[in-house]
Each structure stands twice: as C-alpha cells, then as structure tokens.
Amino acid sequence: PLNEATMRRIMACYYACISQMDFWIGRMVEVLKEKGLYDDTLIIYTSDHGEYLGYHHLLLKFNYMYEPLARVPLIVKRPRQMRAQREEKLVANADLPSSILQWVGENPAEVAGSPIGNAAHEYVFSEVAMRDGWNYMVRGNRYKLLVSAKESRLFDLKNDPMEMHELPDDAQS
C-alpha cells in the first residue's frame, strides 16, 4: 500500500540514486582536473525526464507532463570555462547536437535544433506515448498546455507554478 512509510522509502531510494550520481560526476570532474583535461572539456549534464515523487500524488513518470516530469536539468561547462552554468531559458534536448557543434567550433547549420545561447525558444514541445495514446505538451515562459486523447489542460505558470488550477475553458480558446 502507498502510505507515508512507503513514500518515505521511495523518496530515500530516489535521493540515494541522486547522491550516487553526484558523487561519481564529482569524481569524474576531479579526474579531469588531475589529468589537466578539465579546461578543454565540454561537460553536459541533463536528463530525458524527471520524476513526480509525490507531486499531484503521482509517482514514476507516467501521466501528464507536469513540471517535475518535463522540466529537466541542463548544466553545461564549456571548454575554457571555469565553472558550469545552469541553463534557465526554454531549451529542448533537440538543441544539444547543434550546440555541441557550435561549442567545439564546428558549423551547426546542417543539424536540427538551435544552438543554446542564440535566441531562446518562445515555446518548447514534448510528446510521450501512453497506454491510452499520445500526450503532448506545449510550454512557454508563462503558459503550459497539456493535450491527451481524453482532455486538454491549460495552466498559467506565473500565477500557478504548482499547476493546481486549470484555466477555464473560455481561456483555452
């Protein structure tokens, strides 16, 4: 049964996995520095999806693309950059190939996506296959639209960052 004790155990295991990743990423950075390779190395840390971990009483990664699932980290340390920086603009994983080419001095023109650091996206899109069909997300800086075969949900992230109150149907048209 999903009760407080079970939820605490799930959260402890999840955070233990994160701690282990942090340790090994930190160790890899130490080795790069020890070998004198850190300054010339491009390091990218990201993920393909997040985890609900109790948000809206959900677990795992299946269901709507609420923020904990769709908003994933993107941390980049470019060559000859002392520290990594966290990317706060709307970007998509599809932007990474063209960005990598640009950061290493190559022409990204023939690759899909926009190099990060160029004009930020006004909107980002995501899709996921579910048991009952496809779910889609369109997210801007302020609004997020979730669409599935069953329904659509529109949120004002500025006034409702926890996605608790869907905007009324008349606002969705």
Backbone bond lengths (Angstrom), bond angles and torsions (degrees), N, CA, C in turn:
res aa  C-N    CA-C-N  psi(-1)  N-CA   C-N-CA  omega(-1)  CA-C   N-CA-C  phi
1 P - - - 1.467 - - 1.536 110.36 -
2 L 1.311 114.94 144.66 1.464 119.93 178.92 1.526 108.28 -86.53
3 N 1.316 115.20 98.34 1.461 121.16 178.79 1.531 108.02 -125.90
4 E 1.304 116.82 -175.00 1.471 120.15 -176.35 1.525 111.74 -61.00
5 A 1.317 117.79 -41.80 1.467 120.57 -179.33 1.534 111.13 -63.98
6 T 1.320 116.76 -42.98 1.466 120.55 178.29 1.520 110.50 -64.51
7 M 1.338 116.17 -43.15 1.458 120.34 -179.85 1.531 110.90 -63.39
8 R 1.306 117.75 -40.64 1.472 120.72 177.33 1.528 110.63 -61.70
9 R 1.324 116.75 -40.52 1.470 120.24 179.28 1.531 110.64 -66.62
10 I 1.308 117.97 -43.61 1.463 121.90 177.39 1.523 110.13 -59.16
11 M 1.335 116.50 -46.35 1.465 120.50 -179.52 1.527 111.31 -64.78
12 A 1.328 116.83 -39.95 1.461 120.30 179.22 1.526 110.69 -62.58
13 C 1.323 116.65 -42.30 1.467 120.43 178.51 1.525 111.28 -65.34
14 Y 1.315 117.04 -42.37 1.465 121.31 179.41 1.530 110.36 -62.31
15 Y 1.323 116.59 -48.06 1.466 119.81 179.98 1.527 111.95 -67.30
16 A 1.329 117.55 -29.77 1.466 120.54 174.84 1.528 110.16 -64.74
17 C 1.335 116.43 -40.51 1.482 120.04 176.62 1.523 110.84 -62.47
18 I 1.321 116.78 -42.23 1.468 120.41 178.15 1.521 110.35 -63.40
19 S 1.320 117.07 -43.25 1.472 120.87 178.95 1.523 111.09 -61.53
20 Q 1.324 116.64 -40.09 1.461 119.85 178.61 1.528 110.31 -65.09
21 M 1.334 117.82 -43.51 1.470 121.08 177.01 1.531 110.42 -60.32
22 D 1.327 116.82 -45.99 1.469 120.66 178.91 1.526 110.93 -57.24
23 F 1.341 116.34 -44.25 1.460 120.35 -179.66 1.530 110.66 -59.59
24 W 1.343 117.35 -49.97 1.460 120.14 -174.81 1.522 112.57 -72.17
25 I 1.316 117.39 -34.29 1.468 119.16 174.08 1.520 109.48 -64.32
26 G 1.321 116.39 -44.13 1.462 120.16 176.61 1.517 111.85 -60.14
27 R 1.307 117.35 -40.01 1.466 121.48 178.46 1.526 110.95 -64.42
28 M 1.353 117.20 -41.41 1.471 119.95 178.26 1.532 110.34 -62.94
29 V 1.323 117.57 -40.24 1.471 120.88 177.83 1.527 110.07 -63.51
30 E 1.329 117.41 -42.54 1.466 121.05 176.85 1.522 111.39 -57.71
31 V 1.336 117.31 -45.17 1.467 121.68 -179.49 1.528 110.18 -63.81
32 L 1.333 117.35 -42.99 1.467 120.40 177.46 1.532 110.43 -58.90
33 K 1.323 117.31 -41.73 1.466 121.02 178.76 1.526 110.97 -67.72
34 E 1.340 116.95 -43.64 1.468 121.10 179.33 1.522 111.74 -59.31
35 K 1.314 117.25 -36.70 1.463 122.21 -177.86 1.528 112.93 -89.55
36 G 1.344 116.90 2.05 1.454 120.61 179.19 1.523 114.05 72.23
37 L 1.323 117.66 22.96 1.460 122.13 -177.17 1.529 113.83 -103.81
38 Y 1.320 116.88 -11.22 1.465 121.21 -173.05 1.528 112.48 -59.22
39 D 1.325 117.36 -45.00 1.466 120.10 -175.34 1.519 112.99 -61.16
40 D 1.316 118.26 -31.04 1.463 121.56 -176.71 1.538 113.17 -100.58
41 T 1.329 117.35 10.10 1.455 120.91 -174.59 1.523 111.57 -103.23
42 L 1.330 115.35 136.22 1.454 122.76 171.95 1.523 107.42 -92.27
43 I 1.330 116.59 122.27 1.463 121.79 179.80 1.519 107.89 -119.84
44 I 1.315 116.57 127.69 1.458 122.06 179.23 1.522 107.84 -126.28
45 Y 1.309 115.45 127.70 1.463 121.30 175.94 1.526 107.63 -119.85
46 T 1.319 116.36 120.95 1.455 121.31 177.85 1.515 109.13 -153.61
47 S 1.313 116.34 -173.58 1.463 121.47 179.99 1.519 108.16 -149.55
48 D 1.328 116.21 162.93 1.459 118.90 177.75 1.521 111.90 -88.97
49 H 1.318 118.72 -22.20 1.460 122.17 177.08 1.520 108.78 -164.20
50 G 1.320 114.62 163.71 1.455 120.59 176.65 1.519 110.69 -98.78
51 E 1.309 115.22 -161.57 1.462 122.75 -177.18 1.525 107.48 -136.24
52 Y 1.315 117.33 134.98 1.462 120.75 179.87 1.520 112.26 -64.88
53 L 1.308 116.69 -47.32 1.458 123.17 178.03 1.531 113.00 50.04
54 G 1.336 115.68 43.23 1.456 121.51 176.50 1.526 114.93 99.97
55 Y 1.327 117.94 -12.53 1.466 121.43 178.62 1.523 108.67 -59.92
56 H 1.318 117.42 128.09 1.470 123.02 -175.80 1.534 111.29 54.85
57 H 1.317 116.49 29.98 1.462 124.06 -179.87 1.528 112.57 60.64
58 L 1.332 116.07 34.45 1.460 121.22 -178.94 1.519 110.93 -115.21
59 L 1.324 115.41 155.30 1.457 122.42 174.70 1.522 109.02 -128.54
60 L 1.316 115.00 167.74 1.457 123.79 177.11 1.519 110.84 62.77
61 K 1.342 117.31 -139.63 1.458 119.43 -173.43 1.514 113.43 -133.34
62 F 1.302 118.95 7.26 1.456 120.99 -177.57 1.517 109.81 -97.97
63 N 1.279 117.44 135.02 1.450 126.45 175.83 1.516 108.13 134.95
64 Y 1.297 117.23 -151.76 1.462 121.15 -178.35 1.527 110.90 -68.61
65 M 1.310 115.54 155.15 1.462 120.63 179.30 1.526 110.35 -86.81
66 Y 1.333 114.53 63.70 1.461 119.82 173.89 1.528 108.79 -67.25
67 E 1.330 115.92 166.57 1.461 121.33 -173.54 1.530 114.91 -51.58
68 P 1.333 120.60 -45.71 1.471 117.88 -178.61 1.528 113.58 -60.48
69 L 1.313 117.08 -25.71 1.454 120.68 179.93 1.525 111.25 -86.31
70 A 1.333 116.81 -41.58 1.466 121.09 -171.38 1.522 114.07 -91.97
71 R 1.310 118.29 -27.84 1.462 121.26 -177.11 1.529 108.43 -92.20
72 V 1.309 115.47 98.14 1.459 120.21 -175.51 1.524 110.48 -104.75
73 P 1.320 117.54 158.57 1.464 119.49 -179.04 1.525 112.08 -70.93
74 L 1.300 114.91 148.77 1.464 121.64 169.65 1.523 106.06 -141.48
75 I 1.317 115.16 107.38 1.457 121.88 179.41 1.519 106.59 -120.82
76 V 1.335 116.38 128.17 1.459 121.25 -175.65 1.519 109.49 -127.76
77 K 1.344 116.01 133.07 1.464 122.92 169.83 1.518 105.10 -118.96
78 R 1.329 115.38 109.08 1.460 120.64 -177.78 1.528 110.39 -82.53
79 P 1.335 117.25 159.46 1.467 119.23 174.60 1.532 110.58 -56.60
80 R 1.320 115.48 141.72 1.458 124.13 -179.50 1.525 113.35 63.40
81 Q 1.294 116.80 19.97 1.460 122.83 174.24 1.530 106.37 -111.03
82 M 1.315 116.71 127.51 1.470 120.11 -174.08 1.528 112.91 -67.57
83 R 1.320 116.44 -41.48 1.460 119.89 -174.59 1.519 110.38 -125.83
84 A 1.300 115.57 152.26 1.468 120.71 174.89 1.517 109.09 -72.30
85 Q 1.310 115.33 155.78 1.457 119.38 173.77 1.513 108.98 -128.32
86 R 1.297 114.59 146.20 1.457 121.32 179.65 1.522 107.56 -89.62
87 E 1.326 116.00 132.66 1.462 120.50 -178.78 1.521 109.00 -88.24
88 E 1.336 116.64 120.15 1.462 121.61 -177.66 1.524 112.79 -100.09
89 K 1.333 118.05 -17.00 1.461 121.00 -178.40 1.519 110.37 -72.51
90 L 1.337 115.11 164.22 1.461 119.57 175.16 1.523 108.64 -72.68
91 V 1.312 115.43 113.17 1.459 121.49 176.67 1.524 107.23 -133.10
92 A 1.308 115.43 165.57 1.458 121.09 178.94 1.522 108.58 -125.98
93 N 1.321 116.60 153.64 1.466 119.48 177.10 1.522 111.33 -57.29
94 A 1.340 116.77 -26.98 1.467 120.58 178.04 1.533 111.64 -65.53
95 D 1.331 118.32 -15.22 1.468 121.96 178.05 1.532 111.92 -80.65
96 L 1.306 117.55 -15.12 1.466 119.91 -174.67 1.533 114.53 -64.29
97 P 1.332 121.07 -45.29 1.477 118.36 -179.36 1.531 113.60 -58.03
98 S 1.344 117.38 -46.44 1.463 118.80 179.73 1.529 110.74 -67.40
99 S 1.311 117.60 -33.19 1.469 121.20 178.27 1.518 110.58 -66.94
100 I 1.321 117.04 -45.10 1.468 121.30 179.82 1.523 109.67 -59.59
101 L 1.321 117.01 -46.14 1.472 119.74 178.27 1.521 111.26 -58.93
102 Q 1.324 117.04 -44.68 1.467 120.13 179.57 1.530 111.07 -63.10
103 W 1.331 117.36 -43.49 1.463 120.81 -177.01 1.522 112.99 -66.07
104 V 1.330 116.90 -27.32 1.469 118.99 179.22 1.525 112.02 -97.91
105 G 1.352 116.47 10.48 1.456 120.65 172.95 1.505 115.88 88.27
106 E 1.308 118.18 15.90 1.461 121.74 178.81 1.526 109.73 -102.78
107 N 1.334 116.05 166.66 1.462 121.80 -179.48 1.528 109.64 -86.86
108 P 1.328 117.54 117.11 1.463 119.64 -178.86 1.529 113.68 -88.29
109 A 1.325 118.54 8.98 1.469 121.48 -171.40 1.526 113.61 -59.59
110 E 1.329 118.40 -31.04 1.464 120.15 -175.34 1.526 113.37 -92.22
111 V 1.309 117.17 6.84 1.460 121.68 -177.64 1.528 108.68 -111.71
112 A 1.321 116.97 140.32 1.460 121.00 177.78 1.524 110.41 -64.59
113 G 1.305 116.12 156.44 1.459 121.66 178.56 1.512 110.88 96.88
114 S 1.311 115.27 164.09 1.461 122.21 179.24 1.516 109.05 -110.20
115 P 1.331 117.80 132.93 1.462 117.74 176.86 1.528 111.47 -58.27
116 I 1.313 115.66 133.26 1.460 121.23 178.64 1.525 107.71 -63.52
117 G 1.312 115.29 137.05 1.461 119.67 -176.75 1.512 110.68 105.97
118 N 1.335 116.71 -23.75 1.460 119.70 171.30 1.522 107.01 -75.74
119 A 1.303 117.24 -170.23 1.464 119.68 -179.83 1.527 109.90 -52.65
120 A 1.314 116.32 130.56 1.463 120.87 -179.41 1.529 109.95 -69.69
121 H 1.318 115.12 154.10 1.460 120.35 177.11 1.529 109.46 -68.81
122 E 1.311 115.74 142.13 1.456 119.52 171.95 1.529 109.43 -76.37
123 Y 1.343 115.62 -34.25 1.460 122.17 179.13 1.528 109.48 -139.59
124 V 1.323 116.20 150.30 1.455 121.73 169.97 1.524 107.48 -121.82
125 F 1.327 115.49 152.88 1.457 122.31 -175.43 1.521 109.09 -124.07
126 S 1.319 115.05 149.78 1.453 120.20 175.68 1.518 108.36 -148.46
127 E 1.322 115.34 153.12 1.458 120.09 176.34 1.516 108.50 -143.46
128 V 1.316 115.11 150.22 1.451 120.17 178.96 1.526 108.53 -146.65
129 A 1.318 115.70 138.20 1.464 120.71 176.73 1.524 108.95 -81.93
130 M 1.303 115.48 130.18 1.462 121.91 178.52 1.529 108.82 -119.07
131 R 1.300 116.71 171.69 1.463 121.02 179.34 1.530 111.78 -58.84
132 D 1.337 116.09 -34.74 1.469 120.16 -176.39 1.530 112.48 -102.67
133 G 1.325 118.06 20.32 1.467 121.25 179.14 1.519 111.73 121.70
134 W 1.309 114.89 -166.44 1.461 121.01 -176.61 1.523 111.40 -89.34
135 N 1.331 115.60 144.79 1.464 122.73 171.05 1.517 107.27 -115.81
136 Y 1.335 115.79 141.15 1.452 121.47 -178.09 1.519 110.12 -126.23
137 M 1.325 115.38 153.39 1.448 121.72 175.83 1.522 108.67 -135.67
138 V 1.319 115.75 136.48 1.457 122.63 169.19 1.515 104.86 -124.53
139 R 1.341 116.65 123.40 1.463 120.33 -176.00 1.512 109.59 -129.53
140 G 1.321 115.41 130.82 1.452 122.50 170.56 1.512 108.53 -110.02
141 N 1.310 117.10 -170.12 1.466 119.50 178.42 1.520 112.35 -67.25
142 R 1.329 116.55 -30.10 1.460 118.85 -177.23 1.525 113.31 -110.12
143 Y 1.321 118.09 -42.58 1.459 120.83 -173.21 1.522 111.79 -111.46
144 K 1.326 113.87 152.21 1.463 120.50 175.18 1.519 108.14 -135.17
145 L 1.337 115.14 131.06 1.459 122.07 177.29 1.518 108.50 -113.70
146 L 1.332 115.92 127.53 1.462 123.00 175.65 1.525 107.64 -112.88
147 V 1.318 116.46 128.57 1.463 121.01 -176.50 1.526 108.77 -128.80
148 S 1.323 115.76 131.59 1.461 121.41 173.59 1.523 108.05 -134.63
149 A 1.308 116.87 178.34 1.462 120.55 178.42 1.524 110.87 -64.10
150 K 1.327 116.87 -27.24 1.464 121.30 -175.92 1.522 113.78 -88.57
151 E 1.342 117.31 -37.46 1.461 119.64 -171.02 1.519 111.81 -163.15
152 S 1.319 114.11 170.96 1.467 122.00 172.90 1.513 108.16 -124.78
153 R 1.317 115.71 147.15 1.465 121.69 178.00 1.519 108.23 -134.34
154 L 1.316 116.34 132.64 1.454 121.97 179.53 1.522 108.54 -121.17
155 F 1.340 116.22 130.65 1.459 121.49 -178.99 1.517 110.59 -124.90
156 D 1.319 116.03 144.79 1.457 123.82 172.24 1.527 106.05 -97.84
157 L 1.329 116.94 99.16 1.471 120.85 -174.13 1.526 112.99 -68.95
158 K 1.320 117.10 -23.30 1.466 119.69 178.18 1.525 110.36 -68.01
159 N 1.321 116.90 -45.79 1.459 121.71 -177.44 1.527 113.51 -94.44
160 D 1.317 116.60 -12.59 1.461 121.28 -177.14 1.536 109.52 -143.63
161 P 1.338 117.84 66.71 1.470 119.79 -175.34 1.528 114.20 -65.33
162 M 1.313 118.38 -17.73 1.466 121.21 178.83 1.529 112.41 -89.89
163 E 1.347 117.19 1.65 1.467 122.14 177.65 1.525 112.01 55.12
164 M 1.311 115.80 48.28 1.461 121.47 -178.12 1.525 112.99 -96.23
165 H 1.347 117.44 -23.81 1.464 120.91 -172.99 1.524 109.86 -127.06
166 E 1.310 116.01 108.82 1.465 119.87 176.25 1.510 109.16 -67.35
167 L 1.327 116.00 142.12 1.455 119.00 174.16 1.524 108.35 -69.52
168 P 1.321 117.36 147.83 1.476 119.70 -177.56 1.526 111.35 -64.04
169 D 1.320 115.43 159.91 1.457 121.91 -177.79 1.523 112.97 -54.73
170 D 1.325 117.98 -37.40 1.462 119.41 -178.38 1.523 111.36 -67.81
171 A 1.334 117.69 -24.29 1.479 120.21 176.45 1.519 111.38 -78.95
172 Q 1.333 116.38 -19.53 1.452 120.29 -177.23 1.517 113.38 -82.59
173 S 1.319 118.54 -10.27 1.474 118.95 -177.89 1.492 113.70 -90.60
